[in-house]
Amino acid sequence: MYLTKEQKQELFAKHGKGKNDTGSAEGQIALFTQRISHLSAHLKNNRKDYVTERSLVMLVGKRRALLDYLIKKDILRYRAIIKELGIRK
C-alpha cells in the first residue's frame, strides 16, 4: 500500500480534529487529495490504465461532493482546507 497507517494518522492529525478522527470532512478531503495525486502520477506512466482512470474520476467526484457539503455547512472551513491543500477552485 502506498500510504501506511502512520501516514494516514499523520494526515488526519494535520487536517482533521485528531489522529483518530477519520470521519471529518477535512480529513476525508485530505485523504482523497493524497489518493488523487498518487493515481495521477500512476496515470502519467500508464496512459491506457482505464480502470485507474475511472477510479480517479470517481474520487474527484467524491471530493467535490465533500467540498460542496463544506461550502453549505461552513464557508470558513472550506476556504481553510482549500488553502491548506492547494486545491484550485
N, C-alpha and C positions, 0 to 999 in steps of 0.2 A: 504494500500500500504506500502511496506517495506521501501520506500525511499520518504521522504516528499519533497515538493517544495523547502524548505530552504536547505535541504541536497543536492539536485541537484544543486542549485545555488552555494553552497559552493564548490561542486565538480568541476563545470565549472570554478569558480573563481580561484581555485587552479591549475587546469591543462590547462584551456583554456586561452583566452585573456581577459576575463571578466566574470562576473556572468551571463550576458545575452547572451554570445557568445556560443550558443548551437551547432553551425554548424562546429566548428573547428575540425580537425581530432583528436587532442589531447583530447579534451573534450569528443568526442564520444567514443574514445578508453577507457578513464577512466570510462565513464558510463557503457560501455559494460563489463569492467572488474569487476565493482561492481556487476552488474547483474549476471555475470558468477559465482562469488564467492557465491552469495546468492542461486542460483539454485544448485550449487554443494553441499552446506550444506543441502538443501532440499532433494537432491537425496541420501545423506548418510542415512537419516532416512526412505526414501520411495523408496526402490530399484526398485519397479515394476511400478513406475510412468513413463511410456514410453513417454507420451506426453511432460512432462517436460524434459525428456532426449533428445527428438528431438529438443525442443526449445533451449536447451543448446548447442547442436551441431551446430545449425544454428547461434547462437550468436557467437560462437567461429569462425565460418567461416566468419561472417561479420567483426569481429575484425581483423582477419587475412588479409582480403581484405584491410581494412583501413591501417593496418601496412605495407602491400606491397605498397600501394599508397604512404605512407610517406617515404618509402625507396627510391622510384624513385624520389620523389619531393625534399626531404631534409633529408639527412642521419643524420645530427646532431640532428634534431628534433626527428627523430626516436630513436636514441640512448638515448636521454634525457628522452623520455616518457617510454622507456623500463626500464631504470634505476629507474625512479620515482615509477613506478607501480610494479616493481619486476617481470615482465613477462620474462619468460626464452625463449631464442632462441639462 
